């Protein structure tokens, strides 16, 4: 039996921009992507601390060290620049493997979105 469990989480990053006219996705600083064990194109859930919105999108790579966290396309209607969000990914795995699996949790500096 497969179950879905937390795979990765970037906890409390500040949205640096919201670009309604981009084709979609969330742009994330490459260093955060790597630290969180995410890959480009991976489906993620974005939880907005400021307004309680939850949405799903996919990851695209931003410049390493930039601190960029930009919601693009329709997702830009659910956030504002300056909002604090949590980015979560999940994985499906066998029940027994899931019991011992350890997710990757990243806690960046909330003001700079960097890994100090």
C-alpha positions as CSV (number, residue, x, y, z in Angstrom):
1,X,0.0,0.0,0.0
2,X,1.3,3.5,-0.9
3,X,0.7,6.4,1.3
4,X,1.6,10.1,0.8
5,X,4.0,11.7,3.3
6,X,5.8,15.0,3.7
7,X,9.0,14.9,1.6
8,X,10.3,18.4,1.8
9,X,9.4,21.7,3.4
10,X,10.8,25.2,3.1
11,X,9.4,26.8,6.3
12,X,8.5,30.5,6.4
13,X,9.9,32.3,3.4
14,X,8.9,35.8,2.3
15,X,7.4,36.3,-1.1
16,X,9.6,38.6,-3.0
17,X,7.2,39.1,-6.0
18,X,4.0,38.1,-7.5
19,X,3.9,38.1,-11.3
20,X,0.4,37.6,-12.7
21,X,1.4,37.7,-16.3
22,X,4.1,34.9,-16.1
23,X,3.0,31.4,-17.4
24,X,2.7,29.9,-13.9
25,X,4.7,28.3,-11.1
26,X,6.8,29.4,-8.2
27,X,10.3,30.6,-8.7
28,X,12.6,29.7,-5.8
29,X,16.2,30.5,-5.2
30,X,18.3,27.6,-6.4
31,X,20.1,27.2,-3.1
32,X,16.7,26.8,-1.3
33,X,15.6,24.2,-4.0
34,X,18.8,22.2,-3.4
35,X,18.6,22.5,0.4
36,X,15.0,21.3,0.4
37,X,15.7,18.3,-1.9
38,X,13.3,19.7,-4.5
39,X,13.6,19.5,-8.3
40,X,12.6,21.8,-11.1
41,X,9.1,20.9,-12.2
42,X,8.2,19.2,-8.9
43,X,4.6,19.7,-7.7
44,X,4.5,21.7,-4.5
45,X,1.8,23.1,-2.1
46,X,2.2,26.7,-1.1
47,X,0.6,27.7,2.2
48,X,0.2,31.4,2.8
49,X,0.6,32.3,6.5
50,X,-0.9,35.8,6.0
51,X,-4.2,34.8,4.5
52,X,-4.6,31.0,4.9
53,X,-4.6,30.3,1.2
54,X,-3.3,27.0,0.0
55,X,-2.4,26.3,-3.6
56,X,-0.6,23.8,-5.8
57,X,1.9,24.7,-8.4
58,X,5.4,23.6,-9.6
59,X,8.9,24.7,-9.0
60,X,11.1,26.7,-11.4
61,X,14.7,27.7,-10.6
62,X,15.6,31.2,-9.5
63,X,19.1,32.6,-9.3
64,X,21.2,31.0,-6.5
65,X,21.7,33.2,-3.5
66,X,19.1,35.7,-4.6
67,X,16.5,34.8,-2.0
68,X,13.8,34.9,-4.7
69,X,10.4,33.4,-4.0
70,X,8.0,34.6,-6.7
71,X,4.5,33.3,-7.3
72,X,3.7,33.4,-11.0
73,X,0.5,33.3,-13.1
74,X,-2.8,32.7,-11.4
75,X,-1.1,31.9,-8.1
76,X,-0.1,35.5,-8.0
77,X,-3.7,36.3,-7.1
78,X,-3.3,34.3,-3.9
79,X,-0.3,36.1,-2.5
80,X,1.2,39.5,-2.2
81,X,4.8,40.6,-2.1
82,X,5.9,40.4,1.6
83,X,3.6,37.5,2.5
84,X,5.2,34.7,4.4
85,X,4.6,31.2,2.9
86,X,5.5,27.6,3.5
87,X,6.5,25.5,0.5
88,X,5.7,21.7,0.9
89,X,6.2,18.7,-1.3
90,X,4.9,15.2,-0.7
91,X,6.0,11.7,-1.9
92,X,4.2,8.4,-2.2
93,X,5.9,5.4,-0.7
94,X,5.3,2.0,0.8
95,X,3.8,2.1,4.3
96,X,6.8,0.5,6.0
97,X,9.3,2.8,4.2
98,X,7.2,5.8,5.2
99,X,7.4,4.8,8.9
100,X,11.2,5.4,8.9
101,X,11.5,8.1,6.2
102,X,12.9,11.4,7.3
103,X,11.7,14.5,5.4
104,X,14.0,17.4,4.5
105,X,13.1,20.5,6.5
106,X,14.6,23.9,5.6
107,X,14.3,27.0,7.9
108,X,15.7,30.0,6.0
109,X,16.1,33.5,7.3
110,X,12.6,34.9,6.9
111,X,13.9,38.4,6.1
112,X,16.4,37.4,3.4
113,X,15.2,33.9,2.4
114,X,18.8,32.7,2.7
115,X,20.4,29.9,4.6
116,X,22.5,31.8,7.1
